[in-house]
């Protein structure tokens, strides 16, 4: 672990990784997500910090397909599921995690923190996000790249709390006016011209303010995911 002085001088980051493990290190669930089967995605949403590996997962398929998939987990002790919309939540109790020891040891030794979910995809990749200081990420990256085909999907600064979209006062007024005139109703009831009338400005100015405000809001939502 980096010492307090190093961590204080470093910048905390969020990094989204994607890794494909060789066959000998693959999780048993992976085989059920590939090909033409009913499952193409699984998400490890929550897990216990203990050796008994109590986890909550989500699959993009029905309970029958999910039960067949989790039945291949040798360490499984009990399971229960809840159908939810287009997928199924599954609560699993295992006597240990199914990742190989080399992967578990790498995770345990890493000086970074892992954020849920861990996503298993039908192309064989596993994606996850971690938070840590720059030098710690360098060591973790090198260790993981030694056991799997690793790529970095996204790098962002880490903030301890989500911040709202940063709008100027004028942009916020434009969004509020757009809501008031029904611009976002379905079907749309108001126009940019109506927004301009409320703001007492040109239609082109109102349109630009609304577009910039919308962009800031969308970027804020994406950045918090």
Secondary structure as GFF3:
##gff-version 3
##sequence-region A 1 225
A	DSSP	alpha_helix	4	9	.	.	.	ID=ss1
A	DSSP	beta_strand	12	21	.	.	.	ID=ss2
A	DSSP	three_ten_helix	23	25	.	.	.	ID=ss3
A	DSSP	three_ten_helix	28	33	.	.	.	ID=ss4
A	DSSP	beta_strand	41	47	.	.	.	ID=ss5
A	DSSP	beta_strand	54	59	.	.	.	ID=ss6
A	DSSP	alpha_helix	63	70	.	.	.	ID=ss7
A	DSSP	beta_strand	76	84	.	.	.	ID=ss8
A	DSSP	beta_strand	87	94	.	.	.	ID=ss9
A	DSSP	alpha_helix	101	109	.	.	.	ID=ss10
A	DSSP	beta_strand	113	121	.	.	.	ID=ss11
A	DSSP	beta_strand	126	133	.	.	.	ID=ss12
A	DSSP	alpha_helix	134	145	.	.	.	ID=ss13
A	DSSP	beta_strand	148	157	.	.	.	ID=ss14
A	DSSP	alpha_helix	169	180	.	.	.	ID=ss15
A	DSSP	alpha_helix	192	199	.	.	.	ID=ss16
A	DSSP	alpha_helix	203	223	.	.	.	ID=ss17
###
